[in-house]
Amino acid sequence: MRDGSDDPRQPESVAAVLKVFAILQALSERDETGISDLSVRLAMPKATVYRFLQTMKTLGYVRQESDSERYGLAMKTFELGTKALPHPDLVDLSKHHMQMLADQTGETVHLGTLIDSEIIYVHKVDSRHMLGMYSRVGRRAPLHCTAIGKVLMAWEHPARRDRVLAGSEFKRFREKTIVDPAVFLDELARVKAQGFGEDREEFDEHIRCIGIPIFDRLNQPVAGLSVSFPTFRYDDSKAPQVVAMLRDASRDISTRLGCTRFPLDPPAPDNPRR
């Protein structure tokens, strides 16, 4: 992957900017990367890579692992990226509720939103147990086999949903992964009818997830909130309690985002005729 910064027609300042963003892009594609690997991937001298990495590290956008001397993106980079979300205050509005959900269930809680034809985790609160779901903020995940992906698609406008799913790869991750688009549409109808989404060991082995959508001022889904359980700690009889907690959290977050008619609430009964 060449960055185009060696084009002699480019002004020096533009070339430097291209190098910076080429390095950031390369770091985003792997958790941790060494200078030699970056140099080869970007066709850039090691000394140049090192110089830019050290500058970005000083500014707080890149971190360096002390034991391996490998580099990765720092949280400051993610914080900058969240400013590009359609609702930049989404994470701040969700943090308290996510911590409460994690405290009440003891499990990992995720907040995810749509990017291209995938979801991306924009916030996470870890399980208090040693064994939980492996994930990280910034990780992408498929729509068709995650609870968050299912709820985002189930409440999406059909025309936009079809466009998004047209760009999705219905890849099989586990035995229970839904890989037939027609079957997935049936699953979305079931999700919407029951008011929550489920991942039944469809993406990560031995992991069950329950998810609920979050809505904006147009009452459209903009994010999903989920709780993830190792299967040996998942209890079907307690699932309705988790759904209720998720729904209460989503209602408050959605209201703060301007949602005026929470779609997961039952319709108000008609006034009886007098």
N, C-alpha and C positions, 0 to 999 in steps of 0.2 A: 504494500500500500504506500504509494508515494503521495506526498502532501502538496506538490506543485510549487513549493517555496524555492526550488532551485532554478526557476524560470528567470533568466537574466533580464527579462522585460519587467519583472516585478520590482517596485521600489523596495528598499531594504526594510522599511517599517511594515509594509504589507507582508513581506516574506516572513518576518518575525511573528506576525499575528497568525499566519497560516501554520507555522510550526507549533505554536502554542495550542491551537485548536486540534491539530493532528495528534498531538500528544494526549490531550484530554480525551479525544475520541478513542484512542487506542487504550487508554487506562479504563475507560468505561466498559470495554469489551471483555475485560478479565479482572478478577478480584485483585490480584497483585502481579506486578510485572517488573522484571529487571531491566537495567539499562541496555544490556547487550541485546535482549529480545526486542526492545523498542527500537533500537538502532537498526536492526535487520528489517523489522516490519515497516518502518517508516523511511528506509533508505536515507538515514540521517546519521552523521558522525556521532560517535559516543560522547565526545566532548560537548557537542551542541545539545544533545539530549540531556546530559548531566546539568549543564548550565541552566537550561530552561526549567528542569525539574526542581533544582534548588531554589530558583526564584519563585516558582509557584508554591513550593513548600514554605518559604518565608512568608508569603502572602496568605497562607492557610488554606489553599485550594487542593493541595496534594499532601499526603502523609507518607512517611517512610518507616517501614518496619525495622526496628533496631536490630533484631536477631538475623534477619535475612537480607537486609538492605534492599528489599524490593519496595516498589512504590504502588500506591493506590489513591483513589480519589478521597478527599476529606469531606466531612459533613458540610463544610462551608460551601462546597460545590453543589451539594444536594439542596441546601437552603436557598442558594441562588436559583436553582432549577424550579423550586416550588413557586417562585414568583411568577413563573410562566403558566401555572395552572389556571384554568378558567375561574377558579375560586381560590385565590391565594391564601385566604383565611381558613380554608377547609381543615388543614392539619391542626391549627391552633384550636378551632372549635371542637375538634374530635378528641384531642389528647386526654382531657379529663374523663370523658366517657369511656375511652379505651382502657385507661388505667383502672377504672372502676370495674369494667367487665373482666379484666385480667385478675383483679383481686377477688371478685366474686366466683369466678370459674376456676381460677388457678391455671388457666391455659393461655396460649398465645393468641393475641388479637391483632388483626391486620386491617389497614385501611388501604383500599386500592382504587385506582381510576383507570379510565380507558386511554390507551396510547396506541395509535395505528389499529391493528387488529389483535391486540393483546391487552392484558392489564399490567399495571406497574404498581408495586407496593410503595406508597408514599409515607407511611408511618407504621410502626410496629411496637407492641409491648410484649415482651417475652414471657413465657410460662415460668412459674415459680419452681417447676419441677426440673430435674436434670434432663429427662427425656421429653422433648417437645418437637415441634415442626422446625426444620431448618429453613431459614429464609433470611432475607436482608432487605433493608430499605433500598429501593432502586432496582430490585430484581423484577424481571418480567415473567409473566406466567400466561398460559393460554386461556382463552375464553371458554372453550368447550368442556373443560374438565375441572374448573374451579368454582367454588360457591359464589365468589365475587363476580366472576365472568358471567355466570348464569343469571344472576339478578340484574346485572347491568343490561343484558340482552333481553331479559324477560319483560322489563318495563320500558324498553326503548321503543321509539316510534318504528313501526314495521319497515318503512322505506329505508330509514337509516340503518336499522338492524341488518337488513338484507345486504346493504352495501358493505357494512363492517364484516359480516360473515363471509361475504364473497372473497375477502382478502385473508381469511383464516385458513390455516392448514389443520385439518382434523386428524392430527397425528395421534397414534396410539402410544400412551405412556404406560398404562397398566392394563390388566385383563378387563377391568370394568370401564375403561375409557370409552365414551361414546364417539364413534368415528363416522357415523352415518349422519349427514346434515338433516335428513328428514326426521330421523329419530331424535336428533338434538332439538328440533323445533317442537316436537311433542314434549320433550323434557321442559322446554321453556314455558309451554302452556301449563304444565303441571306445577312448575315453580310459581308462576303468577297466581294460579288458583289457590295454592296453599299458603302463599304470602312469604315464602323464604326459599333460599336455594341451598342445595346440599352437594358436597363432594364426598362420594362414598368410595374412598380409596381409588379415585380415578386419575389423580395426578401424582401424588407422593404415596409410596407404599406405606400401609398401616396408619394412614392419616385420614380422619373424618373432619369435615368442616361444615359449619352452618353460617349462611350469609344473608344479609339484609341490605337493600338499596338505600341510598341517601339521595334526597331530591333538592332541586334548586327552586328559585322563585317562579319558574315556569312549570313546576311540579314534574320536571323531567329528571331521570336518574343521572347523577353526576359522579357518584362514587359508590363503593360497597364496603360494608363493615362485616368482618367475619371472626368467628372463634374456631380455632383448630385444636383437635383432640387426637392423641394417639388412640388407636382403636381399642386398646385394652382399658383405657380410662373413659371411653365413650359409653354413655348410658342412654338408651332410647327413651326410657321413662322420664328422664330429666330434660330431654330436648325441648319440650314446650316451654320450660322455664328459661332456657337460654334464648329461644326465639323471642320471648316476651321482653327480656332484658335488652336484646339487640334492637327490637322495635322501639322501645322507650328511648334508647340512645339516639336512634336514627330520627325519631320524631323531633327531639329537641334540636339536634344538629340541623335538620332540614328546615325547621322553623327559623333558626338563626340565619340560614342562608336565604330566607325570604319565601319559603314554601308556605302557601296559604291554605292548602287542602291536602293534608298528608294522605297519599294514595293507599297506604296500608291500613288506614282506619276504615271501619265499615261505614257505609253511607248513612247519613242521619235519617231517621224514620220520618215519613211524611206526616205532617200535622193532620190529625183526624178531622174529618168534616164535622162541622157543628150542625 
